[in-house]
Amino acid sequence: MERFAATPGHVLFLNWRDTRNPEGGGSEVYVERIAAELIIRGFRVTLFCAAHRQAPTDEIDDAGIRLVRRGGRHTVYLWAALCYLAGTLGLGPLSRRHGGRPDILVDVCNGLPFLAPLWARRPVVKLIHHIHREQWPVVLPPWAARFGWWMESSFAVRVYRRCRHVTVSDATRQELTNLGVPADQVSVVHNGTPTLPATDAERAPFPLLVTLNRLVPHKRVEVALRAVAALADELPQLRLVVAGQGWWKGQLQQVANELDITDRVEFRGFVTEEEKAALLASAWVALTPSLKEGWGLTIVEAGSAGTPTVAYRAAGGVGEAVVDGRTGLLADDIDDYVAKVRILLQDAGMRQEMGAAARQHAATFTWQAAGSRFASLLRNAESPHPTRRGAPS
């Protein structure tokens, strides 16, 4: 495979969402923080993502990232290919006229890939946070789940067989190799830990739990609710704040009502960075009951506030974001999850010791280091296509 220029001038990220999208999450934070670091290192960056009502179709953000928003939740993939191909003809938002012709593409795969190697004759890097094997049947009907898993585990592996893969944890790297991606084609670039705004908030005088999640089924916020219900008699002052928004909120409120804990649970909705900082600083324990996470950005955010987390051992990259027994606790099933939450709520010494260790652990992950590593990988990216003299690019 041909290796391209040492420093690609223009990077095009393809991602289904951006951070201003109401459904955006940790994947979007990662992409935009990496993009900002690339700009600092001399790259130009365009992010192509789905359109939504919270932002214009075209803009340049404060970091210098050009955002192009077209299509919707399901059509953004087609729009990306059409805009790219139109750009090769000098048309559309990715044309030379708009400064949009990329030197390299970063195809962000959140379950469904953009399949950029099929239509882009430029180097393509596949960025994947985690494998969705467990999530497909949770969020889709059986036939669609089978198709999604085939797409992710079989078809996409073949399409990207010549591409550099980047992921955010060793756990996902291992899952990719298990699917047949050669180990030497997979690189790990960890998340950095976002810097939370300064806050005067102090630990709550009563047992306070917090979960920061998009409210969708695979985040399993129900587990947090059931933990509150199970511990309510032992801890009469126990409270839970659910921070985040999503279409599953009504179902979660119904569960809270059925468990008779509505007076103990606050659905806070979207929180600003300042509100998040205060919430994490005041919480006793953070809960991440997700079915799967590539990394667990909210885990290290909680750690930076000195708050330990309880998560699931089998949930992918959380086993690296949480150092079990030192910065938080990992559980094997729901009964074990409740037991681990109980331990941390009842043992102040352990909670404080783990909180201090979590703060130190979170500080070891920086966006500067992640950006440098990502930039190095881009400089060494190779084309997934053989070069033919005179072939269009």
C-alpha positions in Angstrom: 0.0 0.0 0.0 1.2 3.5 -0.8 2.0 5.8 2.1 0.8 9.3 1.8 2.4 12.6 2.7 4.0 13.0 6.1 1.5 15.6 7.1 -2.0 15.4 5.6 -3.2 19.0 5.4 -7.0 18.4 5.7 -8.7 15.7 7.8 -12.4 14.9 7.2 -14.1 13.2 10.2 -17.4 11.3 9.4 -19.5 11.0 12.5 -23.2 10.5 12.9 -23.5 13.3 15.5 -21.7 16.2 17.0 -21.6 17.5 20.6 -24.4 20.0 20.0 -26.8 17.2 18.9 -29.3 16.4 21.7 -28.3 12.8 21.3 -24.6 13.4 21.4 -22.4 11.6 23.9 -18.9 10.5 24.7 -18.0 9.5 21.2 -18.8 13.0 20.0 -16.7 14.6 22.7 -13.8 12.3 21.8 -14.0 13.2 18.1 -14.2 17.0 18.6 -11.4 17.0 21.3 -9.1 15.0 19.0 -10.0 17.3 16.1 -9.2 20.4 18.2 -5.8 18.9 19.1 -5.1 18.2 15.4 -5.8 21.8 14.5 -3.3 22.9 17.2 -0.8 20.6 15.4 -1.3 22.3 12.0 -4.1 20.2 10.4 -7.3 21.5 8.9 -10.3 19.6 10.1 -13.9 19.2 8.8 -16.5 17.2 10.7 -19.4 15.9 8.6 -22.4 14.8 10.7 -26.2 14.7 10.7 -28.2 17.9 10.7 -30.3 18.9 13.7 -32.3 21.8 15.0 -29.7 22.9 17.6 -27.1 24.1 15.1 -26.8 25.5 11.6 -26.0 23.3 8.6 -22.5 24.9 8.2 -20.3 26.6 10.8 -16.8 26.9 12.2 -16.6 26.4 15.9 -14.4 28.1 18.5 -11.6 25.5 18.0 -11.5 26.1 14.3 -13.4 22.9 13.3 -15.6 23.3 10.2 -18.9 21.4 10.8 -21.0 20.3 7.8 -24.4 18.9 8.8 -26.4 17.1 6.3 -29.0 14.3 6.4 -30.6 12.8 9.5 -30.1 9.9 11.9 -30.3 7.2 9.1 -29.5 9.3 6.0 -26.3 10.9 7.1 -24.3 8.0 5.7 -25.7 8.5 2.2 -25.3 12.2 2.4 -21.6 11.8 3.4 -20.9 9.7 0.3 -22.9 12.0 -2.0 -21.2 15.2 -0.7 -17.8 13.7 -1.0 -18.4 12.5 -4.6 -19.9 15.8 -5.5 -16.8 17.4 -4.2 -14.7 15.5 -6.6 -16.6 17.3 -9.4 -16.1 20.7 -7.7 -19.6 20.8 -6.3 -21.1 20.9 -2.8 -19.8 21.6 0.7 -16.7 19.3 0.3 -15.5 20.8 -2.9 -12.2 22.7 -3.4 -14.2 25.9 -3.8 -15.2 25.5 -0.1 -11.8 24.3 1.0 -13.3 21.0 1.8 -11.4 18.4 -0.3 -9.8 16.1 2.3 -6.3 14.5 2.3 -7.5 11.8 4.7 -10.8 10.6 6.1 -11.6 9.3 9.7 -14.6 7.1 9.4 -16.2 7.0 12.9 -18.2 3.7 13.3 -20.9 3.8 15.9 -22.4 0.4 15.0 -23.1 1.3 11.4 -20.0 2.5 9.4 -19.9 5.1 6.6 -18.1 2.5 4.4 -15.8 5.3 3.2 -13.3 2.9 1.5 -16.0 2.0 -1.0 -16.3 5.5 -2.3 -13.3 7.6 -1.2 -10.0 7.3 -3.0 -8.1 8.8 -0.1 -6.5 7.1 3.0 -9.2 6.1 5.5 -8.8 5.5 9.2 -11.5 3.7 10.9 -12.3 5.0 14.4 -14.4 2.6 16.6 -15.2 3.0 20.3 -16.6 -0.4 21.0 -18.2 -3.4 19.4 -22.0 -3.5 19.5 -22.6 -7.2 19.7 -24.7 -6.9 23.0 -26.4 -3.7 22.0 -28.0 -4.7 18.7 -30.7 -6.9 20.2 -31.4 -4.3 22.9 -32.2 -1.4 20.6 -33.5 -3.1 17.4 -36.0 -5.8 16.5 -34.5 -9.3 15.9 -34.2 -9.0 12.1 -32.6 -5.6 12.2 -30.3 -6.7 15.0 -29.0 -9.6 13.0 -28.4 -7.3 10.0 -26.6 -4.7 12.2 -24.3 -7.4 13.7 -23.6 -8.9 10.3 -22.7 -5.4 9.0 -20.4 -4.7 11.9 -18.8 -8.1 12.4 -18.5 -9.4 8.9 -19.1 -6.9 6.0 -17.3 -4.0 7.6 -14.3 -6.1 8.5 -13.9 -6.9 4.8 -14.5 -3.3 3.6 -11.9 -1.9 6.0 -9.4 -4.7 5.7 -6.6 -2.4 4.4 -7.3 0.4 6.8 -5.7 1.5 10.0 -8.1 1.0 12.9 -8.1 3.3 16.0 -9.9 2.5 19.2 -10.0 3.9 22.7 -9.3 0.8 24.9 -7.4 -2.4 24.9 -10.7 -4.2 25.4 -12.0 -3.0 22.1 -8.7 -3.7 20.4 -9.0 -7.4 21.5 -12.6 -7.6 20.3 -11.5 -6.3 16.9 -8.8 -8.9 16.6 -11.3 -11.5 17.6 -13.4 -10.4 14.6 -10.4 -10.9 12.3 -8.8 -7.5 12.1 -5.0 -8.0 12.2 -3.6 -6.9 15.5 -0.9 -4.8 13.9 -3.6 -2.7 12.2 -5.3 -1.7 15.5 -3.9 1.2 17.6 -5.3 2.4 20.9 -5.6 6.1 21.6 -7.2 6.7 25.0 -9.6 9.5 25.8 -8.3 12.4 27.6 -10.0 13.5 30.8 -12.0 16.7 30.3 -11.2 19.5 32.6 -14.2 20.3 34.7 -15.0 23.9 35.6 -14.0 25.0 39.1 -16.8 24.6 41.7 -17.5 25.4 45.3 -19.7 22.4 45.7 -18.9 20.0 48.6 -19.9 16.5 49.3 -23.6 16.2 50.1 -24.4 15.6 53.8 -26.6 12.6 52.7 -25.9 9.6 50.5 -26.1 10.9 46.9 -25.7 8.8 43.8 -25.3 10.2 40.3 -25.5 8.7 36.8 -24.5 10.7 33.7 -25.9 9.0 30.6 -27.9 9.4 27.5 -31.3 8.0 28.4 -31.4 5.0 26.0 -32.0 1.3 26.8 -28.4 0.1 26.5 -27.2 2.6 29.2 -29.3 0.5 31.7 -30.2 3.4 34.0 -32.8 1.0 35.4 -30.0 -0.7 37.3 -29.3 2.5 39.1 -33.0 2.9 40.0 -33.1 -0.7 41.3 -30.0 -0.1 43.4 -31.8 2.8 45.0 -34.9 0.7 45.7 -32.8 -2.1 47.2 -30.9 0.2 49.5 -33.7 2.6 50.5 -34.6 0.9 53.8 -31.0 0.8 54.9 -30.3 4.4 53.8 -33.4 6.5 54.4 -31.8 9.6 53.0 -30.5 8.0 49.9 -31.0 10.1 46.7 -30.1 9.6 43.0 -29.7 12.3 40.3 -30.1 11.1 36.7 -28.4 13.6 34.5 -28.9 13.3 30.7 -31.7 13.3 28.2 -33.1 10.8 25.7 -36.2 9.0 24.4 -36.1 6.4 27.1 -36.8 8.9 29.9 -40.5 8.1 30.1 -39.8 4.4 30.6 -37.3 5.2 33.3 -39.8 7.4 35.1 -42.3 4.6 34.9 -39.8 2.2 36.5 -39.1 4.7 39.3 -42.8 4.9 39.9 -43.2 1.1 40.0 -40.3 0.9 42.5 -41.9 3.6 44.6 -38.8 5.7 44.6 -40.0 8.8 42.7 -39.3 11.0 45.8 -35.7 9.7 45.8 -34.9 10.2 42.2 -34.4 13.5 40.3 -34.3 13.4 36.5 -32.2 16.5 36.0 -32.1 16.4 32.2 -29.4 18.1 30.3 -26.7 19.6 32.5 -24.1 22.3 31.7 -20.5 21.7 32.4 -20.7 23.8 35.5 -23.7 21.8 36.7 -21.9 18.6 36.0 -18.9 19.7 38.0 -21.0 20.6 41.0 -23.0 17.4 40.7 -19.9 15.1 40.6 -18.2 17.0 43.4 -21.3 16.6 45.7 -22.0 12.9 44.8 -20.8 10.1 47.0 -20.6 7.5 44.2 -21.1 7.7 40.4 -22.9 4.9 38.7 -22.2 3.6 35.2 -24.4 0.6 34.6 -24.0 0.6 30.8 -24.2 -2.6 28.8 -21.1 -1.6 26.9 -18.7 1.4 26.7 -15.6 1.8 24.6 -14.0 3.7 27.5 -16.3 5.5 30.0 -15.6 9.2 29.7 -18.0 10.0 32.6 -16.0 7.6 34.8 -12.8 9.6 34.5 -14.8 12.8 34.8 -16.2 11.6 38.1 -12.7 10.5 39.1 -11.3 14.0 38.4 -13.9 15.2 41.0 -12.6 12.6 43.5 -15.7 10.4 43.1 -15.4 6.6 42.6 -17.6 4.7 40.2 -19.4 1.4 40.2 -19.6 -0.2 36.7 -20.0 -3.6 35.1 -16.9 -5.8 34.6 -18.1 -7.1 31.2 -18.9 -3.6 29.8 -15.7 -3.3 27.6 -13.4 -0.4 28.2 -14.8 0.5 31.6 -12.4 -2.1 33.0 -9.6 0.3 32.1 -11.4 3.6 33.1 -12.1 1.9 36.5 -9.2 0.2 38.2 -11.2 -2.3 40.2 -10.6 -2.1 43.9 -8.6 1.1 43.6 -10.5 3.8 41.8 -14.0 2.1 42.0 -15.6 -1.3 41.9 -16.7 -3.6 39.0 -19.7 -5.8 39.3 -20.7 -9.1 37.6 -24.5 -9.0 37.8 -27.2 -6.8 39.3 -27.1 -8.3 42.7 -23.3 -7.8 42.8 -23.9 -4.2 41.5 -26.2 -3.4 44.4 -23.7 -5.0 46.8 -20.8 -2.9 45.5 -22.9 0.3 45.7 -23.7 -0.6 49.3 -20.1 -1.1 50.2 -19.0 2.3 49.0 -22.0 4.1 50.5 -21.4 2.5 53.9 -17.6 2.6 54.1 -16.5 6.3 54.2 -12.8 5.4 54.5 -12.9 3.2 51.4 -14.9 5.8 49.5 -12.5 8.6 50.2 -9.4 6.5 49.5 -10.8 5.4 46.1 -11.9 8.9 45.3 -8.4 10.2 45.8 -7.0 7.3 43.7 -9.6 8.0 41.0 -8.5 11.6 40.8 -4.9 10.6 40.3 -5.8 8.0 37.7 -8.0 10.5 35.7 -5.1 12.9 35.6 -2.9 10.5 33.7 -5.1 10.8 30.6 -4.7 14.0 28.7 -6.1 15.2 25.4 -2.7 16.6 24.5 -1.2 13.1 24.6 -4.2 11.6 22.7 -3.9 14.3 20.0 -0.2 13.7 19.5 -0.8 10.0 19.2 -3.7 10.4 16.7 -1.7 12.9 14.6 1.2 10.4 14.4 -1.2 7.7 13.1 -2.6 10.0 10.5 0.8 11.0 9.2 1.5 7.3 8.6 -1.9 6.3 7.2 -1.9 4.4 3.9 -4.4 4.3 1.1 -6.8 1.4 1.1 -6.6 1.4 -2.7 -3.8 0.6 -5.1 -2.6 3.8 -6.8 -3.4 4.0 -10.5 -1.8 6.7 -12.7 -4.4 9.2 -13.6 -7.0 7.8 -11.2 -9.4 10.3 -9.7 -8.9 11.2 -6.1 
